[in-house]
Amino acid sequence: MMISEKILSELERLHVNFCIDYELKNSCTFRVGGKCALALFPCDESCLALCVSLLDSYGVPLHIVGKGSNTLFFDGFIDKAFVFTSNVNQINVSDTLLSCGAGVGLVSLAAKACDMGLEGLEFACGIPGSIGGAVFMNAGAHGGAMENIVVSTRAYSRKQKRTVTITDNMFGYRDSIYKNNSDLVCLGADILLSRGEPQQIRVKMRELLDQRKSKQPIEYPSAGSYFKRPEGDFAGRLIETCGLKGMKMGGAEVSQKHAGFIINTGNATFNDIVTLERIVVDSVYEKTGVLLKREVEIVE
Ligand SMILES: Cc1cc2nc3c(=O)[nH]c(=O)nc-3n(C[C@H](O)[C@H](O)[C@H](O)COP(=O)(O)OP(=O)(O)OC[C@H]3O[C@@H](n4cnc5c(N)ncnc54)[C@H](O)[C@@H]3O)c2cc1C
């Protein structure tokens, strides 16, 4: 695909920040990735919708990136336009309702909610994603999930070429309307919290973060739990019983601390990670009959 001069001059005319041949490695928590043809950095929700509609009108394949914390990028050239939501980070507060742009970070939002004495986001204080990515995945932890706090989302419908409000986001386990519908790009979400006591919220968040620190290899780059939780069991437990904890492939490793995580020990390649994934999936299936499914999104 060639990025035409016409698109670039259109982006300049619209004052959209962009970069050609953009390096992806530092835009994801796995710290793996090559370059993409074009990266766009819209500054707010309407600019995000505009970028998507512009790329669509030129037939340019695109991928949306939040914080890249649930994504593994191919480490060769990716011939697509990547739209980063990081600057779509506006927050409007109205009593206990937070209207957030898709690029607002969950960790900082949880801290802000705590300072304002708003409870309900504690579960998210250690999830390094964006609102858009968390809605897409219905991110959750410690018994909480996005589905419990999101009242509605704003989306750009690529088919209808307009912005729509979605009240039924069809949330399921790590699932939502966005995951099953590439027509929709999440522009932002309205999140309803309740009044609480800042000090109690802070203590709760600290407890949850301490639990995470003791159980998860957060000192290494990764994309969190690599596999979905199989029905009635845990991926980490199954992987451990199959003797795969600590298994290495190049720079990728099944974490010694939590076997459900594949970590980058420093110089892992895309291939190291997907090869290790295949070995884990095959051995777990052979030994237990359970077919593990990947939770991490691969973009190539
Ligand atoms: C250390 C660590 C711990 C983690 N712990 C948890 C946990 O406890 N619970 C949990 O659920 N997850 C966890 N994760 C995974 C991850 O943080 C979540 O899935 C998070 O919600 C992903 O958000 P993101 O912005 O990083 O998404 P990205 O990785 O940027 O994107 C994920 C997918 O969402 C799509 N997407 C992103 N933004 C939009 C948008 N605006 N519109 C449409 N599609 C969009 C992308 O195209 C991609 O397909 C963890 C990850 C790490 C690294």
PDBQT file of the ligand as one rigid body, heavy atoms in Angstrom, charges set to zero:
ROOT
HETATM    1  C1  LIG A 401       0.667  -6.154  33.334  1.00  0.00    +0.000 C 
HETATM    2  C2  LIG A 401      -0.701  -6.287  32.706  1.00  0.00    +0.000 A 
HETATM    3  C3  LIG A 401      -1.788  -6.618  33.493  1.00  0.00    +0.000 A 
HETATM    4  C4  LIG A 401      -3.056  -6.764  32.921  1.00  0.00    +0.000 A 
HETATM    5  N1  LIG A 401      -4.105  -7.081  33.729  1.00  0.00    +0.000 NA
HETATM    6  C5  LIG A 401      -5.331  -7.203  33.190  1.00  0.00    +0.000 A 
HETATM    7  C6  LIG A 401      -6.454  -7.528  34.023  1.00  0.00    +0.000 A 
HETATM    8  O1  LIG A 401      -6.341  -7.689  35.225  1.00  0.00    +0.000 OA
HETATM    9  N2  LIG A 401      -7.671  -7.653  33.428  1.00  0.00    +0.000 N 
HETATM   10  C7  LIG A 401      -7.839  -7.461  32.077  1.00  0.00    +0.000 A 
HETATM   11  O2  LIG A 401      -8.977  -7.583  31.606  1.00  0.00    +0.000 OA
HETATM   12  N3  LIG A 401      -6.799  -7.155  31.282  1.00  0.00    +0.000 NA
HETATM   13  C8  LIG A 401      -5.563  -7.028  31.791  1.00  0.00    +0.000 A 
HETATM   14  N4  LIG A 401      -4.510  -6.713  30.976  1.00  0.00    +0.000 N 
HETATM   15  C9  LIG A 401      -4.710  -6.598  29.527  1.00  0.00    +0.000 C 
HETATM   16  C10 LIG A 401      -5.038  -5.181  29.020  1.00  0.00    +0.000 C 
HETATM   17  O3  LIG A 401      -4.492  -4.189  29.884  1.00  0.00    +0.000 OA
HETATM   18  C11 LIG A 401      -6.545  -4.953  28.872  1.00  0.00    +0.000 C 
HETATM   19  O4  LIG A 401      -7.128  -5.880  27.987  1.00  0.00    +0.000 OA
HETATM   20  C12 LIG A 401      -6.839  -3.514  28.394  1.00  0.00    +0.000 C 
HETATM   21  O5  LIG A 401      -8.205  -3.277  28.501  1.00  0.00    +0.000 OA
HETATM   22  C13 LIG A 401      -6.427  -3.285  26.947  1.00  0.00    +0.000 C 
HETATM   23  O6  LIG A 401      -6.535  -1.896  26.669  1.00  0.00    +0.000 OA
HETATM   24  P1  LIG A 401      -5.550  -1.187  25.636  1.00  0.00    +0.000 P 
HETATM   25  O7  LIG A 401      -5.968   0.217  25.494  1.00  0.00    +0.000 OA
HETATM   26  O8  LIG A 401      -4.145  -1.429  26.007  1.00  0.00    +0.000 OA
HETATM   27  O9  LIG A 401      -5.911  -2.010  24.309  1.00  0.00    +0.000 OA
HETATM   28  P2  LIG A 401      -4.987  -2.249  23.029  1.00  0.00    +0.000 P 
HETATM   29  O10 LIG A 401      -4.021  -3.363  23.325  1.00  0.00    +0.000 OA
HETATM   30  O11 LIG A 401      -4.455  -0.983  22.514  1.00  0.00    +0.000 OA
HETATM   31  O12 LIG A 401      -6.095  -2.808  22.038  1.00  0.00    +0.000 OA
HETATM   32  C14 LIG A 401      -6.756  -4.056  22.297  1.00  0.00    +0.000 C 
HETATM   33  C15 LIG A 401      -7.835  -4.244  21.215  1.00  0.00    +0.000 C 
HETATM   34  O13 LIG A 401      -8.813  -3.223  21.390  1.00  0.00    +0.000 OA
HETATM   35  C16 LIG A 401      -8.969  -2.489  20.184  1.00  0.00    +0.000 C 
HETATM   36  N5  LIG A 401      -9.237  -1.093  20.536  1.00  0.00    +0.000 N 
HETATM   37  C17 LIG A 401      -8.498  -0.294  21.340  1.00  0.00    +0.000 A 
HETATM   38  N6  LIG A 401      -9.074   0.919  21.436  1.00  0.00    +0.000 NA
HETATM   39  C18 LIG A 401     -10.180   0.886  20.656  1.00  0.00    +0.000 A 
HETATM   40  C19 LIG A 401     -11.180   1.844  20.323  1.00  0.00    +0.000 A 
HETATM   41  N7  LIG A 401     -11.139   3.081  20.818  1.00  0.00    +0.000 N 
HETATM   42  N8  LIG A 401     -12.196   1.459  19.496  1.00  0.00    +0.000 NA
HETATM   43  C20 LIG A 401     -12.232   0.198  18.988  1.00  0.00    +0.000 A 
HETATM   44  N9  LIG A 401     -11.304  -0.743  19.252  1.00  0.00    +0.000 NA
HETATM   45  C21 LIG A 401     -10.286  -0.398  20.093  1.00  0.00    +0.000 A 
HETATM   46  C22 LIG A 401      -7.652  -2.640  19.440  1.00  0.00    +0.000 C 
HETATM   47  O14 LIG A 401      -7.818  -2.419  18.044  1.00  0.00    +0.000 OA
HETATM   48  C23 LIG A 401      -7.289  -4.079  19.790  1.00  0.00    +0.000 C 
HETATM   49  O15 LIG A 401      -7.941  -4.978  18.940  1.00  0.00    +0.000 OA
HETATM   50  C24 LIG A 401      -3.225  -6.562  31.532  1.00  0.00    +0.000 A 
HETATM   51  C25 LIG A 401      -2.122  -6.208  30.736  1.00  0.00    +0.000 A 
HETATM   52  C26 LIG A 401      -0.870  -6.077  31.296  1.00  0.00    +0.000 A 
HETATM   53  C27 LIG A 401       0.295  -5.701  30.437  1.00  0.00    +0.000 C 
ENDROOT
TORSDOF 0
